[in-house]
Amino acid sequence: MELEKNSKDLIRRRLLIQRESLTAAEVIEKSQIIQKIILKDFSGCRQIGLYFPLRNEVRTQELFESWIKNGKQIFFPRVVGKKIEFVSVEDKKDLVVGCWGILEPKSDQLVEVQNLDLVIVPGVAFDEERIRLGFGKGYYDRCLESYQGLKVGLCYEFQVVRQLIHLDHDLQCDQVVTEKRIF
């Protein structure tokens, strides 16, 4: 167990340093490619869980704007204690600074996660089996543990590792999208 934690921590540190060293132009360019893939491949989804990017994560602004314009319902996560809940957001003005400086919804229009067609998931790393490595707090693991809808991870190609040591409760996405591929 300790070896696993150390391995995850080393991967997490290395990839966060690499991600944070991306220039603003690189983040925008790679994010635009990823968002175009998502917009094309997941157009049939109506209720969507999305995240607001932190520390050079793949941007999601184009997804949000396009989906809102096309009448989809968008829900962002909000941290409450040791869990996250998804809350309706219709405009970027509906977000306020919350836990860890992440923008979170301020409304009380909650949705049961099971009612979402698609949840877009950020990650520090994903392996080739689509297992997610996050910041280590387990919020998405707990929230999506019994979720039956589509889970799609977003990351840059350099964040894909061959294999992560993982536990049964670690989140496995249905697909992962990078600027170079979908797997």
OpenMM code with the backbone's topology and positions (N, CA, C; nanometers):
from openmm import Vec3, app, unit

residues = "MET GLU LEU GLU LYS ASN SER LYS ASP LEU ILE ARG ARG ARG LEU LEU ILE GLN ARG GLU SER LEU THR ALA ALA GLU VAL ILE GLU LYS SER GLN ILE ILE GLN LYS ILE ILE LEU LYS ASP PHE SER GLY CYS ARG GLN ILE GLY LEU TYR PHE PRO LEU ARG ASN GLU VAL ARG THR GLN GLU LEU PHE GLU SER TRP ILE LYS ASN GLY LYS GLN ILE PHE PHE PRO ARG VAL VAL GLY LYS LYS ILE GLU PHE VAL SER VAL GLU ASP LYS LYS ASP LEU VAL VAL GLY CYS TRP GLY ILE LEU GLU PRO LYS SER ASP GLN LEU VAL GLU VAL GLN ASN LEU ASP LEU VAL ILE VAL PRO GLY VAL ALA PHE ASP GLU GLU ARG ILE ARG LEU GLY PHE GLY LYS GLY TYR TYR ASP ARG CYS LEU GLU SER TYR GLN GLY LEU LYS VAL GLY LEU CYS TYR GLU PHE GLN VAL VAL ARG GLN LEU ILE HIS LEU ASP HIS ASP LEU GLN CYS ASP GLN VAL VAL THR GLU LYS ARG ILE PHE".split()
positions = [
    Vec3(0.0827, -0.1199, 0.0000),
    Vec3(0.0000, 0.0000, 0.0000),
    Vec3(0.0869, 0.1260, 0.0000),
    Vec3(0.1910, 0.1292, 0.0820),
    Vec3(0.2792, 0.2462, 0.0875),
    Vec3(0.3531, 0.2643, -0.0450),
    Vec3(0.3983, 0.1533, -0.1054),
    Vec3(0.4659, 0.1598, -0.2358),
    Vec3(0.3725, 0.2194, -0.3400),
    Vec3(0.2453, 0.1767, -0.3374),
    Vec3(0.1472, 0.2283, -0.4326),
    Vec3(0.1301, 0.3787, -0.4165),
    Vec3(0.1158, 0.4246, -0.2921),
    Vec3(0.0976, 0.5672, -0.2662),
    Vec3(0.2182, 0.6459, -0.3153),
    Vec3(0.3389, 0.5965, -0.2873),
    Vec3(0.4598, 0.6647, -0.3315),
    Vec3(0.4674, 0.6705, -0.4835),
    Vec3(0.4308, 0.5615, -0.5520),
    Vec3(0.4339, 0.5587, -0.6986),
    Vec3(0.3358, 0.6601, -0.7552),
    Vec3(0.2147, 0.6634, -0.7003),
    Vec3(0.1144, 0.7594, -0.7465),
    Vec3(0.1624, 0.9023, -0.7204),
    Vec3(0.2192, 0.9260, -0.6033),
    Vec3(0.2668, 1.0597, -0.5700),
    Vec3(0.3775, 1.1046, -0.6648),
    Vec3(0.4687, 1.0136, -0.6996),
    Vec3(0.5767, 1.0481, -0.7922),
    Vec3(0.5223, 1.0813, -0.9305),
    Vec3(0.4317, 0.9998, -0.9806),
    Vec3(0.3700, 1.0257, -1.1110),
    Vec3(0.2946, 1.1577, -1.1071),
    Vec3(0.2175, 1.1773, -1.0018),
    Vec3(0.1386, 1.2995, -0.9864),
    Vec3(0.2298, 1.4223, -0.9881),
    Vec3(0.3355, 1.4209, -0.9089),
    Vec3(0.4279, 1.5350, -0.9030),
    Vec3(0.4915, 1.5629, -1.0387),
    Vec3(0.5410, 1.4574, -1.1018),
    Vec3(0.6099, 1.4724, -1.2311),
    Vec3(0.5169, 1.5309, -1.3374),
    Vec3(0.3953, 1.4776, -1.3449),
    Vec3(0.3029, 1.5226, -1.4488),
    Vec3(0.2441, 1.6603, -1.4193),
    Vec3(0.2254, 1.6938, -1.2922),
    Vec3(0.1776, 1.8278, -1.2591),
    Vec3(0.2821, 1.9324, -1.2956),
    Vec3(0.4084, 1.9027, -1.2690),
    Vec3(0.5161, 1.9954, -1.3075),
    Vec3(0.5173, 2.0136, -1.4586),
    Vec3(0.5051, 1.9036, -1.5314),
    Vec3(0.5054, 1.9099, -1.6778),
    Vec3(0.3832, 1.9871, -1.7281),
    Vec3(0.2657, 1.9608, -1.6696),
    Vec3(0.1443, 2.0299, -1.7140),
    Vec3(0.1525, 2.1794, -1.6835),
    Vec3(0.2032, 2.2129, -1.5654),
    Vec3(0.2116, 2.3534, -1.5281),
    Vec3(0.3180, 2.4296, -1.6074),
    Vec3(0.4078, 2.3569, -1.6742),
    Vec3(0.5091, 2.4240, -1.7557),
    Vec3(0.4590, 2.4551, -1.8970),
    Vec3(0.3388, 2.4088, -1.9303),
    Vec3(0.2825, 2.4419, -2.0612),
    Vec3(0.2593, 2.5920, -2.0710),
    Vec3(0.2824, 2.6472, -2.1885),
    Vec3(0.2530, 2.7887, -2.2096),
    Vec3(0.1024, 2.8048, -2.2288),
    Vec3(0.0554, 2.9272, -2.2135),
    Vec3(-0.0873, 2.9547, -2.2356),
    Vec3(-0.1264, 2.9161, -2.3784),
    Vec3(-0.0391, 2.9434, -2.4735),
    Vec3(-0.0680, 2.9096, -2.6140),
    Vec3(-0.0795, 2.7583, -2.6337),
    Vec3(0.0061, 2.6809, -2.5678),
    Vec3(-0.0006, 2.5344, -2.5785),
    Vec3(-0.1306, 2.4806, -2.5178),
    Vec3(-0.1687, 2.5350, -2.4031),
    Vec3(-0.2926, 2.4926, -2.3377),
    Vec3(-0.4116, 2.5216, -2.4288),
    Vec3(-0.4161, 2.6411, -2.4848),
    Vec3(-0.5269, 2.6787, -2.5735),
    Vec3(-0.5304, 2.5894, -2.6964),
    Vec3(-0.4161, 2.5709, -2.7613),
    Vec3(-0.4111, 2.4899, -2.8836),
    Vec3(-0.4546, 2.3452, -2.8588),
    Vec3(-0.3970, 2.2819, -2.7586),
    Vec3(-0.4298, 2.1414, -2.7288),
    Vec3(-0.5756, 2.1287, -2.6822),
    Vec3(-0.6193, 2.2227, -2.6002),
    Vec3(-0.7572, 2.2193, -2.5498),
    Vec3(-0.8584, 2.2345, -2.6628),
    Vec3(-0.8291, 2.3198, -2.7586),
    Vec3(-0.9212, 2.3384, -2.8715),
    Vec3(-0.9375, 2.2089, -2.9511),
    Vec3(-0.8293, 2.1391, -2.9735),
    Vec3(-0.8358, 2.0119, -3.0460),
    Vec3(-0.9229, 1.9117, -2.9698),
    Vec3(-0.8991, 1.9001, -2.8403),
    Vec3(-0.9739, 1.8057, -2.7564),
    Vec3(-1.1220, 1.8426, -2.7532),
    Vec3(-1.1519, 1.9712, -2.7366),
    Vec3(-1.2915, 2.0138, -2.7292),
    Vec3(-1.3653, 1.9886, -2.8608),
    Vec3(-1.2982, 2.0062, -2.9741),
    Vec3(-1.3622, 1.9784, -3.1042),
    Vec3(-1.4003, 1.8308, -3.1149),
    Vec3(-1.3139, 1.7435, -3.0667),
    Vec3(-1.3438, 1.5996, -3.0677),
    Vec3(-1.4670, 1.5712, -2.9819),
    Vec3(-1.4705, 1.6284, -2.8624),
    Vec3(-1.5832, 1.6065, -2.7707),
    Vec3(-1.7122, 1.6583, -2.8326),
    Vec3(-1.7087, 1.7781, -2.8896),
    Vec3(-1.8297, 1.8364, -2.9482),
    Vec3(-1.8830, 1.7512, -3.0629),
    Vec3(-1.7933, 1.6926, -3.1396),
    Vec3(-1.8346, 1.6101, -3.2537),
    Vec3(-1.8873, 1.4739, -3.2078),
    Vec3(-1.8179, 1.4103, -3.1151),
    Vec3(-1.8477, 1.2718, -3.0795),
    Vec3(-1.9566, 1.2537, -2.9736),
    Vec3(-1.9903, 1.3571, -2.8990),
    Vec3(-2.0860, 1.3416, -2.7899),
    Vec3(-2.2025, 1.4395, -2.8024),
    Vec3(-2.2415, 1.4697, -2.9240),
    Vec3(-2.3467, 1.5693, -2.9485),
    Vec3(-2.4845, 1.5231, -2.9024),
    Vec3(-2.5067, 1.3934, -2.8878),
    Vec3(-2.6377, 1.3423, -2.8491),
    Vec3(-2.6687, 1.3519, -2.7004),
    Vec3(-2.5721, 1.3838, -2.6190),
    Vec3(-2.5938, 1.3918, -2.4738),
    Vec3(-2.6692, 1.5201, -2.4394),
    Vec3(-2.7614, 1.5120, -2.3424),
    Vec3(-2.8450, 1.6271, -2.3063),
    Vec3(-2.8083, 1.6866, -2.1699),
    Vec3(-2.7804, 1.6014, -2.0711),
    Vec3(-2.7440, 1.6489, -1.9375),
    Vec3(-2.6001, 1.6071, -1.9115),
    Vec3(-2.5148, 1.7083, -1.8921),
    Vec3(-2.3713, 1.6833, -1.8935),
    Vec3(-2.3041, 1.7417, -1.7692),
    Vec3(-2.2205, 1.6596, -1.7050),
    Vec3(-2.1356, 1.7059, -1.5963),
    Vec3(-2.0044, 1.7547, -1.6556),
    Vec3(-1.9648, 1.8738, -1.6195),
    Vec3(-1.8443, 1.9358, -1.6748),
    Vec3(-1.7606, 1.9884, -1.5587),
    Vec3(-1.6366, 2.0211, -1.5824),
    Vec3(-1.5525, 2.0789, -1.4770),
    Vec3(-1.4957, 2.2111, -1.5245),
    Vec3(-1.4561, 2.2945, -1.4289),
    Vec3(-1.3854, 2.4181, -1.4603),
    Vec3(-1.2367, 2.3894, -1.4417),
    Vec3(-1.1532, 2.4165, -1.5437),
    Vec3(-1.0122, 2.3768, -1.5376),
    Vec3(-0.9311, 2.4506, -1.4309),
    Vec3(-0.8353, 2.3773, -1.3772),
    Vec3(-0.7466, 2.4260, -1.2723),
    Vec3(-0.6037, 2.3890, -1.3092),
    Vec3(-0.5122, 2.4785, -1.2883),
    Vec3(-0.3693, 2.4505, -1.3051),
    Vec3(-0.3377, 2.3867, -1.4413),
    Vec3(-0.3763, 2.4549, -1.5476),
    Vec3(-0.3482, 2.4124, -1.6864),
    Vec3(-0.4182, 2.2825, -1.7274),
    Vec3(-0.5269, 2.2451, -1.6592),
    Vec3(-0.6057, 2.1315, -1.7067),
    Vec3(-0.6631, 2.1666, -1.8436),
    Vec3(-0.7063, 2.0649, -1.9163),
    Vec3(-0.7697, 2.0878, -2.0452),
    Vec3(-0.8862, 2.1837, -2.0243),
    Vec3(-0.8881, 2.2879, -2.1031),
    Vec3(-0.9945, 2.3879, -2.0927),
    Vec3(-1.1263, 2.3316, -2.1425),
    Vec3(-1.2349, 2.3870, -2.0893),
    Vec3(-1.3686, 2.3373, -2.1237),
    Vec3(-1.4641, 2.4496, -2.1637),
    Vec3(-1.4142, 2.5700, -2.1781),
    Vec3(-1.4994, 2.6858, -2.2069),
    Vec3(-1.5780, 2.6693, -2.3367),
    Vec3(-1.5128, 2.6200, -2.4426),
    Vec3(-1.5827, 2.6018, -2.5704),
    Vec3(-1.6938, 2.4976, -2.5577),
    Vec3(-1.6680, 2.3916, -2.4803),
    Vec3(-1.7713, 2.2912, -2.4572),
    Vec3(-1.8917, 2.3569, -2.3897),
    Vec3(-1.8656, 2.4290, -2.2828),
    Vec3(-1.9715, 2.4935, -2.2068),
    Vec3(-2.0533, 2.5863, -2.2960),
    Vec3(-1.9857, 2.6761, -2.3670),
    Vec3(-2.0561, 2.7746, -2.4504),
    Vec3(-2.1370, 2.7071, -2.5604),
    Vec3(-2.0791, 2.6099, -2.6274),
    Vec3(-2.1490, 2.5410, -2.7361),
    Vec3(-2.2700, 2.4636, -2.6846),
    Vec3(-2.2519, 2.3908, -2.5755),
    Vec3(-2.3606, 2.3104, -2.5212),
    Vec3(-2.4745, 2.3970, -2.4689),
    Vec3(-2.4423, 2.5063, -2.4013),
    Vec3(-2.5471, 2.5975, -2.3531),
    Vec3(-2.6232, 2.6537, -2.4723),
    Vec3(-2.5512, 2.6975, -2.5742),
    Vec3(-2.6130, 2.7536, -2.6955),
    Vec3(-2.7067, 2.6518, -2.7614),
    Vec3(-2.6725, 2.5235, -2.7530),
    Vec3(-2.7524, 2.4184, -2.8149),
    Vec3(-2.8561, 2.3561, -2.7213),
    Vec3(-2.8842, 2.4221, -2.6104),
    Vec3(-2.9932, 2.3816, -2.5227),
    Vec3(-2.9650, 2.2645, -2.4301),
    Vec3(-2.8401, 2.2308, -2.4109),
    Vec3(-2.8071, 2.1213, -2.3192),
    Vec3(-2.8024, 2.1754, -2.1758),
    Vec3(-2.8247, 2.0878, -2.0796),
    Vec3(-2.8146, 2.1254, -1.9393),
    Vec3(-2.6752, 2.0880, -1.8905),
    Vec3(-2.6067, 2.1850, -1.8320),
    Vec3(-2.4700, 2.1649, -1.7862),
    Vec3(-2.4668, 2.1737, -1.6342),
    Vec3(-2.3920, 2.0813, -1.5745),
    Vec3(-2.3792, 2.0732, -1.4294),
    Vec3(-2.2317, 2.0685, -1.3927),
    Vec3(-2.1927, 2.1529, -1.2986),
    Vec3(-2.0551, 2.1562, -1.2505),
    Vec3(-2.0492, 2.0960, -1.1107),
    Vec3(-1.9342, 2.0376, -1.0748),
    Vec3(-1.9208, 1.9806, -0.9403),
    Vec3(-1.8985, 2.0888, -0.8350),
    Vec3(-1.9480, 2.0591, -0.7154),
    Vec3(-1.9249, 2.1441, -0.5991),
    Vec3(-1.8859, 2.0522, -0.4842),
    Vec3(-1.7809, 2.0883, -0.4133),
    Vec3(-1.7344, 2.0084, -0.2996),
    Vec3(-1.8194, 2.0397, -0.1777),
    Vec3(-1.8713, 1.9332, -0.1159),
    Vec3(-1.9472, 1.9440, 0.0084),
    Vec3(-1.8919, 1.8359, 0.1006),
    Vec3(-1.8129, 1.8779, 0.1988),
    Vec3(-1.7484, 1.7810, 0.2882),
    Vec3(-1.6502, 1.6950, 0.2096),
    Vec3(-1.6726, 1.5632, 0.2110),
    Vec3(-1.5825, 1.4704, 0.1413),
    Vec3(-1.6421, 1.4197, 0.0105),
    Vec3(-1.7451, 1.4898, -0.0379),
    Vec3(-1.8070, 1.4449, -0.1631),
    Vec3(-1.8267, 1.5633, -0.2567),
    Vec3(-1.8582, 1.5311, -0.3818),
    Vec3(-1.8964, 1.6356, -0.4754),
    Vec3(-2.0397, 1.6096, -0.5185),
    Vec3(-2.1077, 1.7191, -0.5477),
    Vec3(-2.2420, 1.7118, -0.6025),
    Vec3(-2.2437, 1.7964, -0.7289),
    Vec3(-2.3299, 1.7614, -0.8226),
    Vec3(-2.3371, 1.8351, -0.9474),
    Vec3(-2.4544, 1.9313, -0.9438),
    Vec3(-2.4267, 2.0564, -0.9845),
    Vec3(-2.5221, 2.1662, -0.9740),
    Vec3(-2.5361, 2.2333, -1.1104),
    Vec3(-2.6591, 2.2701, -1.1460),
    Vec3(-2.6882, 2.3341, -1.2738),
    Vec3(-2.6176, 2.4690, -1.2864),
    Vec3(-2.5618, 2.4926, -1.4061),
    Vec3(-2.4968, 2.6199, -1.4375),
    Vec3(-2.5425, 2.6608, -1.5774),
    Vec3(-2.5969, 2.7819, -1.5869),
    Vec3(-2.6437, 2.8318, -1.7164),
    Vec3(-2.5541, 2.9409, -1.7720),
    Vec3(-2.4709, 2.9982, -1.6867),
    Vec3(-2.3843, 3.1087, -1.7270),
    Vec3(-2.2597, 3.1045, -1.6388),
    Vec3(-2.1487, 3.1490, -1.6924),
    Vec3(-2.0250, 3.1502, -1.6143),
    Vec3(-2.0399, 3.2349, -1.4874),
    Vec3(-2.1324, 3.3303, -1.4905),
    Vec3(-2.1581, 3.4140, -1.3724),
    Vec3(-2.2174, 3.3330, -1.2573),
    Vec3(-2.2652, 3.2112, -1.2859),
    Vec3(-2.3229, 3.1238, -1.1830),
    Vec3(-2.2151, 3.0533, -1.1004),
    Vec3(-2.0865, 3.0807, -1.1315),
    Vec3(-1.9752, 3.0156, -1.0623),
    Vec3(-1.9065, 3.1134, -0.9680),
    Vec3(-1.8684, 3.0633, -0.8512),
    Vec3(-1.7942, 3.1427, -0.7532),
    Vec3(-1.6731, 3.0613, -0.7068),
    Vec3(-1.5749, 3.1277, -0.6517),
    Vec3(-1.4568, 3.0581, -0.6013),
    Vec3(-1.4978, 2.9722, -0.4817),
    Vec3(-1.4638, 2.8438, -0.4900),
    Vec3(-1.4989, 2.7500, -0.3838),
    Vec3(-1.3764, 2.6806, -0.3293),
    Vec3(-1.3930, 2.5537, -0.2993),
    Vec3(-1.2875, 2.4723, -0.2392),
    Vec3(-1.1609, 2.4746, -0.3246),
    Vec3(-1.0468, 2.4967, -0.2629),
    Vec3(-0.9147, 2.4993, -0.3271),
    Vec3(-0.9045, 2.6017, -0.4396),
    Vec3(-0.9877, 2.7046, -0.4359),
    Vec3(-0.9809, 2.8083, -0.5372),
    Vec3(-1.0431, 2.7697, -0.6703),
    Vec3(-1.1155, 2.6587, -0.6749),
    Vec3(-1.1805, 2.6125, -0.7969),
    Vec3(-1.3164, 2.6814, -0.8083),
    Vec3(-1.3513, 2.7244, -0.9293),
    Vec3(-1.4837, 2.7822, -0.9495),
    Vec3(-1.5894, 2.6735, -0.9354),
    Vec3(-1.6912, 2.7023, -0.8537),
    Vec3(-1.7999, 2.6078, -0.8258),
    Vec3(-1.9334, 2.6794, -0.8415),
    Vec3(-2.0407, 2.6034, -0.8673),
    Vec3(-2.1731, 2.6644, -0.8815),
    Vec3(-2.2236, 2.7195, -0.7485),
    Vec3(-2.2966, 2.8312, -0.7577),
    Vec3(-2.3529, 2.8890, -0.6364),
    Vec3(-2.5019, 2.8582, -0.6206),
    Vec3(-2.5664, 2.8048, -0.7233),
    Vec3(-2.7103, 2.7754, -0.7140),
    Vec3(-2.7340, 2.6470, -0.6351),
    Vec3(-2.8603, 2.6162, -0.6135),
    Vec3(-2.8966, 2.4939, -0.5420),
    Vec3(-2.9722, 2.3965, -0.6318),
    Vec3(-2.9579, 2.4113, -0.7621),
    Vec3(-3.0268, 2.3231, -0.8568),
    Vec3(-2.9429, 2.1979, -0.8798),
    Vec3(-2.9546, 2.1051, -0.7852),
    Vec3(-2.8767, 1.9812, -0.7889),
    Vec3(-2.9368, 1.8814, -0.8863),
    Vec3(-2.8522, 1.7909, -0.9345),
    Vec3(-2.8978, 1.6784, -1.0145),
    Vec3(-2.8361, 1.5528, -0.9543),
    Vec3(-2.9127, 1.4466, -0.9523),
    Vec3(-2.8557, 1.3178, -0.9129),
    Vec3(-2.7591, 1.2770, -1.0222),
    Vec3(-2.6405, 1.2374, -0.9858),
    Vec3(-2.5387, 1.2043, -1.0850),
    Vec3(-2.5891, 1.0977, -1.1831),
    Vec3(-2.6742, 1.0081, -1.1375),
    Vec3(-2.7271, 0.9027, -1.2259),
    Vec3(-2.8111, 0.9593, -1.3398),
    Vec3(-2.8590, 1.0832, -1.3260),
    Vec3(-2.9399, 1.1451, -1.4310),
    Vec3(-2.8568, 1.2117, -1.5400),
    Vec3(-2.7259, 1.2159, -1.5223),
    Vec3(-2.6391, 1.2750, -1.6240),
    Vec3(-2.6116, 1.1728, -1.7345),
    Vec3(-2.6138, 1.2184, -1.8577),
    Vec3(-2.5817, 1.1320, -1.9724),
    Vec3(-2.4309, 1.1132, -1.9856),
    Vec3(-2.3575, 1.2168, -1.9488),
    Vec3(-2.2137, 1.2224, -1.9712),
    Vec3(-2.1498, 1.3025, -1.8593),
    Vec3(-2.0367, 1.2542, -1.8093),
    Vec3(-1.9572, 1.3320, -1.7145),
    Vec3(-1.8169, 1.3442, -1.7733),
    Vec3(-1.7735, 1.4683, -1.7920),
    Vec3(-1.6391, 1.4985, -1.8397),
    Vec3(-1.5503, 1.5085, -1.7160),
    Vec3(-1.4448, 1.4280, -1.7145),
    Vec3(-1.3630, 1.4123, -1.5940),
    Vec3(-1.2199, 1.4615, -1.6188),
    Vec3(-1.1702, 1.5504, -1.5317),
    Vec3(-1.0300, 1.5906, -1.5422),
    Vec3(-0.9410, 1.4855, -1.4770),
    Vec3(-0.8130, 1.4912, -1.5058),
    Vec3(-0.7210, 1.3991, -1.4408),
    Vec3(-0.5781, 1.4483, -1.4497),
    Vec3(-0.4975, 1.4062, -1.3542),
    Vec3(-0.3541, 1.4331, -1.3590),
    Vec3(-0.2898, 1.3352, -1.4563),
    Vec3(-0.3432, 1.2114, -1.4594),
    Vec3(-0.2943, 1.1084, -1.5516),
    Vec3(-0.4056, 1.0074, -1.5755),
    Vec3(-0.3941, 0.9374, -1.6878),
    Vec3(-0.4788, 0.8230, -1.7188),
    Vec3(-0.3864, 0.7169, -1.7746),
    Vec3(-0.4174, 0.5908, -1.7457),
    Vec3(-0.3357, 0.4867, -1.8073),
    Vec3(-0.4090, 0.4303, -1.9284),
    Vec3(-0.3460, 0.3351, -1.9959),
    Vec3(-0.4014, 0.2812, -2.1196),
    Vec3(-0.5281, 0.1985, -2.0968),
    Vec3(-0.5582, 0.1675, -1.9698),
    Vec3(-0.6848, 0.1012, -1.9357),
    Vec3(-0.7902, 0.2045, -1.8934),
    Vec3(-0.7564, 0.3319, -1.9071),
    Vec3(-0.8457, 0.4446, -1.8771),
    Vec3(-0.8672, 0.4661, -1.7276),
    Vec3(-0.7763, 0.4124, -1.6448),
    Vec3(-0.7803, 0.4367, -1.5004),
    Vec3(-0.7296, 0.5782, -1.4757),
    Vec3(-0.8000, 0.6517, -1.3910),
    Vec3(-0.7702, 0.7921, -1.3642),
    Vec3(-0.6853, 0.8091, -1.2391),
    Vec3(-0.5902, 0.9008, -1.2478),
    Vec3(-0.5147, 0.9473, -1.1319),
    Vec3(-0.5480, 1.0946, -1.1157),
    Vec3(-0.6077, 1.1291, -1.0015),
    Vec3(-0.6415, 1.2686, -0.9746),
    Vec3(-0.5457, 1.3278, -0.8723),
    Vec3(-0.5962, 1.4207, -0.7951),
    Vec3(-0.5134, 1.4861, -0.6933),
    Vec3(-0.5011, 1.4043, -0.5660),
    Vec3(-0.5717, 1.2929, -0.5562),
    Vec3(-0.5548, 1.2030, -0.4427),
    Vec3(-0.6595, 1.2139, -0.3337),
    Vec3(-0.7626, 1.2934, -0.3532),
    Vec3(-0.8663, 1.3097, -0.2514),
    Vec3(-0.9846, 1.2148, -0.2719),
    Vec3(-0.9987, 1.1564, -0.3902),
    Vec3(-1.1019, 1.0560, -0.4154),
    Vec3(-1.2418, 1.1086, -0.4439),
    Vec3(-1.2570, 1.2375, -0.4699),
    Vec3(-1.3906, 1.2934, -0.4915),
    Vec3(-1.4622, 1.2293, -0.6106),
    Vec3(-1.3964, 1.2258, -0.7257),
    Vec3(-1.4597, 1.1667, -0.8430),
    Vec3(-1.4771, 1.0157, -0.8265),
    Vec3(-1.3818, 0.9492, -0.7624),
    Vec3(-1.3944, 0.8049, -0.7379),
    Vec3(-1.5232, 0.7747, -0.6611),
    Vec3(-1.5471, 0.8496, -0.5533),
    Vec3(-1.6669, 0.8263, -0.4709),
    Vec3(-1.7945, 0.8670, -0.5451),
    Vec3(-1.7917, 0.9812, -0.6091),
    Vec3(-1.9115, 1.0334, -0.6746),
    Vec3(-1.9573, 0.9434, -0.7896),
    Vec3(-1.8634, 0.8909, -0.8665),
    Vec3(-1.8980, 0.8156, -0.9870),
    Vec3(-1.8878, 0.6642, -0.9688),
    Vec3(-1.8738, 0.6202, -0.8448),
    Vec3(-1.8557, 0.4789, -0.8150),
    Vec3(-1.9654, 0.3911, -0.8752),
    Vec3(-2.0904, 0.4314, -0.8650),
    Vec3(-2.1995, 0.3499, -0.9185),
    Vec3(-2.2669, 0.4162, -1.0391),
    Vec3(-2.2068, 0.5197, -1.0916),
    Vec3(-2.2607, 0.5922, -1.2068),
    Vec3(-2.2618, 0.5020, -1.3300),
    Vec3(-2.3761, 0.4971, -1.3985),
    Vec3(-2.3916, 0.4088, -1.5147),
    Vec3(-2.3800, 0.4818, -1.6481),
    Vec3(-2.3715, 0.6156, -1.6463),
    Vec3(-2.3599, 0.6919, -1.7699),
    Vec3(-2.2180, 0.6894, -1.8237),
    Vec3(-2.1941, 0.7723, -1.9202),
    Vec3(-2.0661, 0.7779, -1.9901),
    Vec3(-1.9680, 0.8683, -1.9161),
    Vec3(-1.8493, 0.8154, -1.8860),
    Vec3(-1.7423, 0.8904, -1.8199),
    Vec3(-1.6296, 0.9088, -1.9205),
    Vec3(-1.5973, 1.0359, -1.9506),
    Vec3(-1.4935, 1.0649, -2.0487),
    Vec3(-1.3869, 1.1528, -1.9830),
    Vec3(-1.2650, 1.1010, -1.9782),
    Vec3(-1.1532, 1.1753, -1.9218),
    Vec3(-1.0868, 1.2621, -2.0264),
    Vec3(-1.0414, 1.3806, -1.9838),
    Vec3(-0.9682, 1.4711, -2.0723),
    Vec3(-0.8281, 1.4911, -2.0168),
    Vec3(-0.7298, 1.4812, -2.1045),
    Vec3(-0.5922, 1.5093, -2.0654),
    Vec3(-0.5086, 1.5327, -2.1901),
    Vec3(-0.3881, 1.5789, -2.1700),
    Vec3(-0.2929, 1.5941, -2.2803),
    Vec3(-0.2220, 1.4606, -2.3007),
    Vec3(-0.1720, 1.4394, -2.4198),
    Vec3(-0.1101, 1.3105, -2.4535),
    Vec3(0.0021, 1.2733, -2.3559),
    Vec3(0.0804, 1.3693, -2.3091),
    Vec3(0.1905, 1.3356, -2.2181),
    Vec3(0.1413, 1.2872, -2.0818),
    Vec3(0.0126, 1.3054, -2.0528),
    Vec3(-0.0427, 1.2598, -1.9254),
    Vec3(-0.0899, 1.1148, -1.9303),
    Vec3(-0.0766, 1.0506, -2.0445),
    Vec3(-0.1128, 0.9099, -2.0573),
    Vec3(0.0098, 0.8261, -2.0230),
    Vec3(-0.0078, 0.7382, -1.9244),
    Vec3(0.1013, 0.6496, -1.8831),
    Vec3(0.0620, 0.5058, -1.9168),
    Vec3(0.1605, 0.4208, -1.9283),
    Vec3(0.1325, 0.2822, -1.9674),
    Vec3(0.0404, 0.2127, -1.8694),
    Vec3(0.0739, 0.2207, -1.7400),
    Vec3(-0.0081, 0.1525, -1.6398),
    Vec3(0.0069, 0.2220, -1.5052),
    Vec3(-0.1064, 0.2414, -1.4384),
    Vec3(-0.1074, 0.2943, -1.3028),
    Vec3(-0.1362, 0.1808, -1.2054),
    Vec3(-0.0682, 0.1818, -1.0939),
    Vec3(-0.1051, 0.0907, -0.9860),
    Vec3(-0.2354, 0.1467, -0.9311),
    Vec3(-0.3375, 0.0621, -0.9207),
    Vec3(-0.4655, 0.1143, -0.8759),
    Vec3(-0.5381, 0.0159, -0.7853),
    Vec3(-0.6371, 0.0707, -0.7164),
    Vec3(-0.7243, -0.0079, -0.6297),
    Vec3(-0.8598, -0.0232, -0.6976),
    Vec3(-0.9422, -0.1134, -0.6458),
    Vec3(-1.0734, -0.1384, -0.7057),
    Vec3(-1.1606, -0.0139, -0.7120),
    Vec3(-1.1455, 0.0779, -0.6175),
    Vec3(-1.2309, 0.1965, -0.6143),
    Vec3(-1.1827, 0.3085, -0.7070),
    Vec3(-1.0647, 0.2964, -0.7666),
    Vec3(-1.0141, 0.4003, -0.8568),
    Vec3(-1.1003, 0.4073, -0.9823),
    Vec3(-1.1315, 0.5278, -1.0242),
    Vec3(-1.2226, 0.5513, -1.1355),
    Vec3(-1.1631, 0.5058, -1.2684),
    Vec3(-1.2423, 0.4288, -1.3430),
    Vec3(-1.2063, 0.3913, -1.4792),
    Vec3(-1.3055, 0.4600, -1.5723),
    Vec3(-1.2535, 0.5399, -1.6639),
    Vec3(-1.3394, 0.6094, -1.7597),
    Vec3(-1.3750, 0.5164, -1.8752),
    Vec3(-1.4815, 0.5513, -1.9456),
    Vec3(-1.5209, 0.4746, -2.0635),
    Vec3(-1.4329, 0.5115, -2.1825),
    Vec3(-1.3945, 0.6369, -2.1879),
    Vec3(-1.3050, 0.6851, -2.2928),
    Vec3(-1.2157, 0.7933, -2.2344),
    Vec3(-1.1001, 0.8121, -2.2972),
    Vec3(-1.0116, 0.9228, -2.2642),
    Vec3(-0.9787, 0.9916, -2.3954),
    Vec3(-0.9842, 1.1251, -2.3947),
    Vec3(-0.9569, 1.2034, -2.5144),
    Vec3(-0.8350, 1.2914, -2.4885),
    Vec3(-0.7380, 1.2813, -2.5793),
    Vec3(-0.6218, 1.3710, -2.5782),
    Vec3(-0.6224, 1.4472, -2.7102),
    Vec3(-0.5244, 1.5325, -2.7279),
    Vec3(-0.5152, 1.6064, -2.8537),
    Vec3(-0.4712, 1.5179, -2.9691),
    Vec3(-0.4295, 1.3948, -2.9401),
    Vec3(-0.3808, 1.3029, -3.0451),
    Vec3(-0.4685, 1.1820, -3.0687),
    Vec3(-0.5544, 1.1457, -2.9703),
    Vec3(-0.6316, 1.0219, -2.9864),
    Vec3(-0.7462, 1.0115, -2.8871),
    Vec3(-0.8326, 0.9157, -2.9173),
    Vec3(-0.9395, 0.8739, -2.8264),
    Vec3(-0.9133, 0.7284, -2.7967),
    Vec3(-0.9146, 0.6892, -2.6723),
    Vec3(-0.8999, 0.5477, -2.6402),
    Vec3(-0.9896, 0.5108, -2.5243),
] * unit.nanometer
topology = app.Topology()
chain = topology.addChain("A")
for resn in residues:
    res = topology.addResidue(resn, chain)
    for name in ("N", "CA", "C"):
        topology.addAtom(name, app.Element.getBySymbol(name[0]), res)
